[in-house]
Amino acid sequence: MKIGSLHLLQDRLPTKANLTTRGCLSSAVYHCVSGCGEVESAQHLFLSCSIFGALWPTVSSWIGSSLVTSQTLPVY
């Protein structure tokens, strides 16, 4: 979990935006898999996506962890 968190904070997760930047994906396919039309970045997936962003409060409550939001992210 700590490694995943570190990758998230360093923007090193293999999102479509990062894979496009590294030349692994075409820029034509870097949109969010949810179909919302936004670029699939870590910030989008975990904080602002209307589909996946809505899941994190539930996951947070299941694992008994505090929820990181766009307002609390600078604290970390």
Chimera marker file (.cmm) of the C-alpha trace (Angstrom):
<marker_set name="trace">
<marker id="1" x="0.000" y="0.000" z="0.000" r="1" g="1" b="0" radius="0.5"/>
<marker id="2" x="2.860" y="2.398" z="0.810" r="1" g="1" b="0" radius="0.5"/>
<marker id="3" x="4.470" y="1.888" z="-2.599" r="1" g="1" b="0" radius="0.5"/>
<marker id="4" x="1.159" y="2.546" z="-4.359" r="1" g="1" b="0" radius="0.5"/>
<marker id="5" x="0.645" y="5.666" z="-2.263" r="1" g="1" b="0" radius="0.5"/>
<marker id="6" x="4.143" y="6.879" z="-3.068" r="1" g="1" b="0" radius="0.5"/>
<marker id="7" x="3.560" y="6.330" z="-6.788" r="1" g="1" b="0" radius="0.5"/>
<marker id="8" x="0.280" y="8.225" z="-6.527" r="1" g="1" b="0" radius="0.5"/>
<marker id="9" x="1.891" y="11.181" z="-4.758" r="1" g="1" b="0" radius="0.5"/>
<marker id="10" x="4.753" y="11.246" z="-7.289" r="1" g="1" b="0" radius="0.5"/>
<marker id="11" x="2.337" y="10.893" z="-10.242" r="1" g="1" b="0" radius="0.5"/>
<marker id="12" x="4.049" y="7.637" z="-11.262" r="1" g="1" b="0" radius="0.5"/>
<marker id="13" x="0.956" y="5.430" z="-11.647" r="1" g="1" b="0" radius="0.5"/>
<marker id="14" x="0.516" y="3.895" z="-15.121" r="1" g="1" b="0" radius="0.5"/>
<marker id="15" x="-2.418" y="6.088" z="-16.090" r="1" g="1" b="0" radius="0.5"/>
<marker id="16" x="-3.177" y="6.690" z="-19.741" r="1" g="1" b="0" radius="0.5"/>
<marker id="17" x="-1.826" y="10.248" z="-19.442" r="1" g="1" b="0" radius="0.5"/>
<marker id="18" x="1.523" y="8.980" z="-18.097" r="1" g="1" b="0" radius="0.5"/>
<marker id="19" x="1.726" y="6.147" z="-20.634" r="1" g="1" b="0" radius="0.5"/>
<marker id="20" x="1.023" y="8.625" z="-23.448" r="1" g="1" b="0" radius="0.5"/>
<marker id="21" x="3.769" y="10.934" z="-22.166" r="1" g="1" b="0" radius="0.5"/>
<marker id="22" x="6.208" y="7.988" z="-22.169" r="1" g="1" b="0" radius="0.5"/>
<marker id="23" x="5.254" y="7.057" z="-25.735" r="1" g="1" b="0" radius="0.5"/>
<marker id="24" x="3.532" y="3.786" z="-24.784" r="1" g="1" b="0" radius="0.5"/>
<marker id="25" x="0.068" y="4.889" z="-25.943" r="1" g="1" b="0" radius="0.5"/>
<marker id="26" x="-1.265" y="7.072" z="-28.708" r="1" g="1" b="0" radius="0.5"/>
<marker id="27" x="-2.696" y="10.410" z="-27.596" r="1" g="1" b="0" radius="0.5"/>
<marker id="28" x="-5.928" y="9.332" z="-29.292" r="1" g="1" b="0" radius="0.5"/>
<marker id="29" x="-6.633" y="6.819" z="-26.489" r="1" g="1" b="0" radius="0.5"/>
<marker id="30" x="-5.624" y="8.703" z="-23.335" r="1" g="1" b="0" radius="0.5"/>
<marker id="31" x="-9.152" y="9.498" z="-22.186" r="1" g="1" b="0" radius="0.5"/>
<marker id="32" x="-10.645" y="8.027" z="-19.006" r="1" g="1" b="0" radius="0.5"/>
<marker id="33" x="-11.902" y="4.472" z="-19.319" r="1" g="1" b="0" radius="0.5"/>
<marker id="34" x="-15.175" y="5.494" z="-17.624" r="1" g="1" b="0" radius="0.5"/>
<marker id="35" x="-16.212" y="7.289" z="-20.806" r="1" g="1" b="0" radius="0.5"/>
<marker id="36" x="-16.494" y="10.703" z="-19.164" r="1" g="1" b="0" radius="0.5"/>
<marker id="37" x="-14.248" y="12.266" z="-21.821" r="1" g="1" b="0" radius="0.5"/>
<marker id="38" x="-11.555" y="13.603" z="-19.467" r="1" g="1" b="0" radius="0.5"/>
<marker id="39" x="-7.838" y="12.787" z="-19.654" r="1" g="1" b="0" radius="0.5"/>
<marker id="40" x="-7.062" y="9.744" z="-17.473" r="1" g="1" b="0" radius="0.5"/>
<marker id="41" x="-4.605" y="11.109" z="-14.904" r="1" g="1" b="0" radius="0.5"/>
<marker id="42" x="-4.143" y="10.032" z="-11.285" r="1" g="1" b="0" radius="0.5"/>
<marker id="43" x="-5.735" y="13.242" z="-10.045" r="1" g="1" b="0" radius="0.5"/>
<marker id="44" x="-8.735" y="12.680" z="-12.298" r="1" g="1" b="0" radius="0.5"/>
<marker id="45" x="-9.204" y="9.000" z="-11.371" r="1" g="1" b="0" radius="0.5"/>
<marker id="46" x="-8.855" y="9.468" z="-7.623" r="1" g="1" b="0" radius="0.5"/>
<marker id="47" x="-10.351" y="12.916" z="-7.075" r="1" g="1" b="0" radius="0.5"/>
<marker id="48" x="-12.479" y="14.342" z="-9.856" r="1" g="1" b="0" radius="0.5"/>
<marker id="49" x="-13.859" y="11.493" z="-11.991" r="1" g="1" b="0" radius="0.5"/>
<marker id="50" x="-17.629" y="11.334" z="-11.607" r="1" g="1" b="0" radius="0.5"/>
<marker id="51" x="-17.513" y="7.517" z="-11.828" r="1" g="1" b="0" radius="0.5"/>
<marker id="52" x="-14.309" y="6.381" z="-10.095" r="1" g="1" b="0" radius="0.5"/>
<marker id="53" x="-13.883" y="9.378" z="-7.805" r="1" g="1" b="0" radius="0.5"/>
<marker id="54" x="-17.230" y="8.539" z="-6.222" r="1" g="1" b="0" radius="0.5"/>
<marker id="55" x="-15.951" y="5.065" z="-5.228" r="1" g="1" b="0" radius="0.5"/>
<marker id="56" x="-13.091" y="6.219" z="-2.991" r="1" g="1" b="0" radius="0.5"/>
<marker id="57" x="-15.169" y="7.330" z="0.021" r="1" g="1" b="0" radius="0.5"/>
<marker id="58" x="-16.673" y="3.821" z="0.109" r="1" g="1" b="0" radius="0.5"/>
<marker id="59" x="-13.292" y="2.103" z="-0.247" r="1" g="1" b="0" radius="0.5"/>
<marker id="60" x="-11.853" y="4.382" z="2.430" r="1" g="1" b="0" radius="0.5"/>
<marker id="61" x="-14.585" y="3.420" z="4.881" r="1" g="1" b="0" radius="0.5"/>
<marker id="62" x="-14.089" y="-0.311" z="4.153" r="1" g="1" b="0" radius="0.5"/>
<marker id="63" x="-10.380" y="-0.196" z="4.947" r="1" g="1" b="0" radius="0.5"/>
<marker id="64" x="-10.729" y="2.214" z="7.862" r="1" g="1" b="0" radius="0.5"/>
<marker id="65" x="-8.494" y="4.851" z="6.331" r="1" g="1" b="0" radius="0.5"/>
<marker id="66" x="-8.867" y="8.599" z="6.223" r="1" g="1" b="0" radius="0.5"/>
<marker id="67" x="-10.052" y="9.911" z="2.896" r="1" g="1" b="0" radius="0.5"/>
<marker id="68" x="-7.772" y="12.116" z="0.832" r="1" g="1" b="0" radius="0.5"/>
<marker id="69" x="-9.682" y="14.746" z="-1.125" r="1" g="1" b="0" radius="0.5"/>
<marker id="70" x="-8.585" y="17.576" z="-3.381" r="1" g="1" b="0" radius="0.5"/>
<marker id="71" x="-8.884" y="19.836" z="-0.327" r="1" g="1" b="0" radius="0.5"/>
<marker id="72" x="-6.727" y="17.647" z="1.953" r="1" g="1" b="0" radius="0.5"/>
<marker id="73" x="-4.174" y="16.488" z="-0.645" r="1" g="1" b="0" radius="0.5"/>
<marker id="74" x="-1.735" y="19.393" z="-0.016" r="1" g="1" b="0" radius="0.5"/>
<marker id="75" x="-1.434" y="18.194" z="3.604" r="1" g="1" b="0" radius="0.5"/>
<marker id="76" x="0.151" y="14.950" z="2.393" r="1" g="1" b="0" radius="0.5"/>
<link id1="1" id2="2" r="1" g="1" b="0" radius="0.2"/>
<link id1="2" id2="3" r="1" g="1" b="0" radius="0.2"/>
<link id1="3" id2="4" r="1" g="1" b="0" radius="0.2"/>
<link id1="4" id2="5" r="1" g="1" b="0" radius="0.2"/>
<link id1="5" id2="6" r="1" g="1" b="0" radius="0.2"/>
<link id1="6" id2="7" r="1" g="1" b="0" radius="0.2"/>
<link id1="7" id2="8" r="1" g="1" b="0" radius="0.2"/>
<link id1="8" id2="9" r="1" g="1" b="0" radius="0.2"/>
<link id1="9" id2="10" r="1" g="1" b="0" radius="0.2"/>
<link id1="10" id2="11" r="1" g="1" b="0" radius="0.2"/>
<link id1="11" id2="12" r="1" g="1" b="0" radius="0.2"/>
<link id1="12" id2="13" r="1" g="1" b="0" radius="0.2"/>
<link id1="13" id2="14" r="1" g="1" b="0" radius="0.2"/>
<link id1="14" id2="15" r="1" g="1" b="0" radius="0.2"/>
<link id1="15" id2="16" r="1" g="1" b="0" radius="0.2"/>
<link id1="16" id2="17" r="1" g="1" b="0" radius="0.2"/>
<link id1="17" id2="18" r="1" g="1" b="0" radius="0.2"/>
<link id1="18" id2="19" r="1" g="1" b="0" radius="0.2"/>
<link id1="19" id2="20" r="1" g="1" b="0" radius="0.2"/>
<link id1="20" id2="21" r="1" g="1" b="0" radius="0.2"/>
<link id1="21" id2="22" r="1" g="1" b="0" radius="0.2"/>
<link id1="22" id2="23" r="1" g="1" b="0" radius="0.2"/>
<link id1="23" id2="24" r="1" g="1" b="0" radius="0.2"/>
<link id1="24" id2="25" r="1" g="1" b="0" radius="0.2"/>
<link id1="25" id2="26" r="1" g="1" b="0" radius="0.2"/>
<link id1="26" id2="27" r="1" g="1" b="0" radius="0.2"/>
<link id1="27" id2="28" r="1" g="1" b="0" radius="0.2"/>
<link id1="28" id2="29" r="1" g="1" b="0" radius="0.2"/>
<link id1="29" id2="30" r="1" g="1" b="0" radius="0.2"/>
<link id1="30" id2="31" r="1" g="1" b="0" radius="0.2"/>
<link id1="31" id2="32" r="1" g="1" b="0" radius="0.2"/>
<link id1="32" id2="33" r="1" g="1" b="0" radius="0.2"/>
<link id1="33" id2="34" r="1" g="1" b="0" radius="0.2"/>
<link id1="34" id2="35" r="1" g="1" b="0" radius="0.2"/>
<link id1="35" id2="36" r="1" g="1" b="0" radius="0.2"/>
<link id1="36" id2="37" r="1" g="1" b="0" radius="0.2"/>
<link id1="37" id2="38" r="1" g="1" b="0" radius="0.2"/>
<link id1="38" id2="39" r="1" g="1" b="0" radius="0.2"/>
<link id1="39" id2="40" r="1" g="1" b="0" radius="0.2"/>
<link id1="40" id2="41" r="1" g="1" b="0" radius="0.2"/>
<link id1="41" id2="42" r="1" g="1" b="0" radius="0.2"/>
<link id1="42" id2="43" r="1" g="1" b="0" radius="0.2"/>
<link id1="43" id2="44" r="1" g="1" b="0" radius="0.2"/>
<link id1="44" id2="45" r="1" g="1" b="0" radius="0.2"/>
<link id1="45" id2="46" r="1" g="1" b="0" radius="0.2"/>
<link id1="46" id2="47" r="1" g="1" b="0" radius="0.2"/>
<link id1="47" id2="48" r="1" g="1" b="0" radius="0.2"/>
<link id1="48" id2="49" r="1" g="1" b="0" radius="0.2"/>
<link id1="49" id2="50" r="1" g="1" b="0" radius="0.2"/>
<link id1="50" id2="51" r="1" g="1" b="0" radius="0.2"/>
<link id1="51" id2="52" r="1" g="1" b="0" radius="0.2"/>
<link id1="52" id2="53" r="1" g="1" b="0" radius="0.2"/>
<link id1="53" id2="54" r="1" g="1" b="0" radius="0.2"/>
<link id1="54" id2="55" r="1" g="1" b="0" radius="0.2"/>
<link id1="55" id2="56" r="1" g="1" b="0" radius="0.2"/>
<link id1="56" id2="57" r="1" g="1" b="0" radius="0.2"/>
<link id1="57" id2="58" r="1" g="1" b="0" radius="0.2"/>
<link id1="58" id2="59" r="1" g="1" b="0" radius="0.2"/>
<link id1="59" id2="60" r="1" g="1" b="0" radius="0.2"/>
<link id1="60" id2="61" r="1" g="1" b="0" radius="0.2"/>
<link id1="61" id2="62" r="1" g="1" b="0" radius="0.2"/>
<link id1="62" id2="63" r="1" g="1" b="0" radius="0.2"/>
<link id1="63" id2="64" r="1" g="1" b="0" radius="0.2"/>
<link id1="64" id2="65" r="1" g="1" b="0" radius="0.2"/>
<link id1="65" id2="66" r="1" g="1" b="0" radius="0.2"/>
<link id1="66" id2="67" r="1" g="1" b="0" radius="0.2"/>
<link id1="67" id2="68" r="1" g="1" b="0" radius="0.2"/>
<link id1="68" id2="69" r="1" g="1" b="0" radius="0.2"/>
<link id1="69" id2="70" r="1" g="1" b="0" radius="0.2"/>
<link id1="70" id2="71" r="1" g="1" b="0" radius="0.2"/>
<link id1="71" id2="72" r="1" g="1" b="0" radius="0.2"/>
<link id1="72" id2="73" r="1" g="1" b="0" radius="0.2"/>
<link id1="73" id2="74" r="1" g="1" b="0" radius="0.2"/>
<link id1="74" id2="75" r="1" g="1" b="0" radius="0.2"/>
<link id1="75" id2="76" r="1" g="1" b="0" radius="0.2"/>
</marker_set>
